[in-house]
Structures are given as structure tokens and as C-alpha cells.
Amino acid sequence: MRGTAILFQEQNVTFIEDIEHALYKEINDQCGSEHCSCKLDKKVVDFGPVSPVYWHEDEVDWDYGY
């Protein structure tokens, strides 16, 4: 199952589109820690502190708003 992870940070909201649910779970398990990191496109990305994290199945319809 693929979808979009929505990460809330102190000053930003990050959308990671078209990822596997397993990667979302990996990110969600790190929620509340100092460094939330994962491997995207063969690179390790550190998002810093993230809380909370949400999952949206399928793609986000940006024209509609979600």
C-alpha cells in the first residue's frame, strides 16, 4: 500500500508522497525523538524532531486541498 506521510515539525509541515506504509511506520515510530530520519531515494534524510505524523492513503489531490 502506498500513500503520503504528513510530518509536523516546529516551523514546517513536510509531505512525503508515494511511499510504502512500512516507511511511514518507521517514521512514526521515531515521532517525538530528537532526530527523525529515514532512507529516501537511497539517501538518509534527517527531519529533526517530528510530532505528530499522519498517513493519507493514495495521492493527495492538491487541487481539492487534500
N, C-alpha and C positions, 0 to 999 in steps of 0.2 A: 504494500500500500504506500503510495506517495502522496505528499501534501506539502504544506507550508508551515514552518515553525515561526512563531512570533515571539521575539525576545524583548523584554522590557529592561532597559538599563537606566542608570541615573538620569542621563540627559537625552537618551535616544531610544528609538524603537527600531529593531532590526528584523527584517523579513528574510527568511531563507527559504526560497521556493524550490519545489521539485526535489525533495529529499525523502529518503526512506523513513518510515516510522521509527525504526531502530535507532537512527541517528538523532531523531527528536528525543527519544527516551534517554540516550546518552547525555544530551544537553540538559534535559530536565533533571536528571539525577545530580547534576552539578549545581543546580539552582541554589542560590544563597551562599555559595562559596566565593572566595576572593577572585578566582580565575576560572571562568567557564571556557573550555576550549574543545575543539573537535577538528577532525580532518575533513576539509572541503577541497575538492579538486586537487587532491594529492598534496595539499599544504595544510599544516596545522595553524588554525586561526584561534587567537585568544580574544574573547569578547569582554574580558574583565568580569566584574560582578554582574550577574543577571538574576532578576527576580521580578515577576514570575515569567513562565514560559507557557505559551499556548500552542495548540495544534489545530490546523484547519485542513481537513481532508480535501484533496484535489487542488485546483489552482484558485487563486484569488481573482475575482472579477474586479479589476481596478476601475473600470468604467462605472460599475454599480456602487463600489465602495467597500466591498468585502467579498 
